[in-house]
């Protein structure tokens, strides 16, 4: 069995297209993935071979495998083996007191996990179902999907103790990504899987992000393309009264309150890093931080406001969301004809150009230079570069600015947030200004602001 090593590893990236792996067969078409199911693998597909390679690696190695989910890329290992789970902490540089989410591919796998080791699994129709009744409405409505539930840990447990950090509960979810479900199914073990990034860094939404952080630390990355959601799952605890949301995500509080038993669900998290023993993964430490200092702003930004917070910095990144797009071209108009703006356009998978520029809004004397740039996500604009002169009399007193406009749609902002922070880091900016959004408009917005507050050093109202 392969063991973790201090020597750099040869990290392979394996392309996998879920549509080319084979056929999924459901035992109960009404239950789909909530029931038992199987895969008839294509014998001629390289995609199926790559997926099998990753599943064998999970079963036989202590080195975790990176794989895509609908939320972010995960770093998965056999949740029942201590050496494999320790491999996750080692690869990420993750504090060992930060518990992990367990990913499953069927309810029968979950019931076996919740039954004490050495005891026969309980049938679904049994009155002693180990899945608490409070979760049944959520499971039937939101699984597979971006919802994680806290469940009582049986004694003795099938799970390695490193998964739960001695907590009496375990966080579990069933991802909706077909690739993730097939990988778990073929591995035939539950997967402990945090996000596949270096600890505290922005979560990865593409295989390239994973490679940037973990190259030489792991053996395999399954490249299934960019993630659709972009922020991690909602985490809920139904074992308390009233039930609480421990981490916001794509499942809103109103959606939860529409389910029987969840009408009184409350918010049970803080946006900053929490102290003490965390009740669920992702609650304790500062997360999602690029190398650059992050300043989170509320209100309209202008050049006067910008100068106040720039200080001695000379390279600035700006992430724009709901309102700042309206003011960014004012920055362009402040330039003279001897300067230029380089518009870096990305392209969506369907060939449509994204991040296109409204040239009529630019100073007509500006020289426009267009360059191709690979997309870092699903329809995510790349950074736009401009030079601003803080002192018109001093040609050396200039500011290099990289801006990324994520758009006004909250789902697009969530999808592009981590990619934006990563790209600005790659540009070598000294500080990143991020325009916050109203976290009262829904749980996706709350999830975005939760992640930003964990990444930001300062929150400023203009």
Protein Blocks (a to p, Z undefined) as FASTA:
>chain_A
ZZddfbdcddddddddfklnbccddfblmlmmmmccdddddfkbmklmmmmmmmmmmmmp
cbdcddddfkbccddddfkbmklmmmmmmmnopafklccddddfbfklmmmmmpcghiac
ddfklmklfbdfklmmmmmmmpgcjddcddddddddfbdfklnnopabdcddddfbfklm
mmmmmnopacddddfddehiacdfbfklmmmmmgokambdcdebjafklpacddddfkbc
cdddfbdcfbdfklmmmpghilmgccfbdfbdcehjdfbghklpcchiafbdcdddedjd
dfklmmmmnmmafbdcdddfklmmmmmmmmmmmpcfkbccdddddddfkopaghiacfkl
pcfkbccdddddddfbehiacdddddddfblklmklccddddddebjafklmmmmmmmmm
mmmmmnopabdcdddddfklojklmmmmmmmmmmpmbdcdZZ
